[in-house]
């Protein structure tokens, strides 16, 4: 898969997930939705079902759900390259709904991005939650030489307890050329075995010549008994914890940027995302899905920043309305949105510049 195609797929899926949240909650709230767009700018292709036009637009760098009454009709006309449809009954406009309802609709995109990440991480945890029981041993391999037998349950590696096959395999893969001590359970007894880890060169991209050096001892997982350590509920807990850990890391990095402990030149833009998307796609479907979940959390946090035009900015407007008892004027929201747009554009330019400097080695 090419880098460009991987980038388009990753970004397209995450935008779709985000906007579906807005779309579903808007429909449930009785808000008219004239357009659901993947991409920005003039329409390239689309179709209409009921009142909603579903389109793919020219620039695959975003997307939006156009809701009647959000005070963005003029901006939408410029964005879409056409005339906005204002013939919407007052009771079906976004601004006619209670503040709480509007807050739910605005938050739904971020919630969907987080749910996507949680479900992906939970699915991976469940899929990888086999107990570390040996299924087969390569003839003449390091494990066989050490006395490992099919059916052995690995309980510790170099004295470190392991409960999942993933933990065991990951530990071994990171020690090519070394010796590791295995403690296995066999017939109710625990045995200590010493085995060497052989080098294994994995070609990730035969065209680009990318390779990964990993370690292996010549064993495979026993999946016949379907012995999983994690239940579905346990996997969801792992997925939730993993997603929240990433949120914490993101806010920690933002704090480092503010205090100067991290450089803004480290920010990644479209080029870096494209490169990482391509590398993840070449490494396999599992790696690509994991990368998408990671990026989905980043998009959720970014959209919650209190910057007008982002979801966090809309939530800020609603909070001000709840405190004041009345909404900001359309003119005030328009001016603040223009400032927010300039901030986002400046951030995009900075990130793109950092990408270019990184690529050129400057």
Secondary structure, DSSP 8 states (H G I E B T S, - for coil): --HHHHHHHHHHHHHHHHHHHHHHHHHHTT--EEEEEEEEEEEEEEEEETTEEEEEEEEEEEEEEEETTSS-HHHHHHHHTS-------GGGSGGGS-HHHHHHHHHHHHHHHHHHHHHHHHHHHHHT-B--BEEEE-TTSHHHHHT--TT-EEEEETTEE--SHHHHHHHHHT-TT-EEEEEEEETTEEEEEEEE-EEEEEEEETTTTEEEEEEE-SEEE--TT--BSS-HHHHHHHHHHHHHHHHHHHHHHHHHHHHTSS-GGG---HHHHHHHHHHHHHH-HHHHHHHHHHHHHHHHHHHHSS-TTSHHHHHHHHHHHHHHSS---HHHHHHHHHHHHHHHHHHHHHHHHHHHHHHHT-
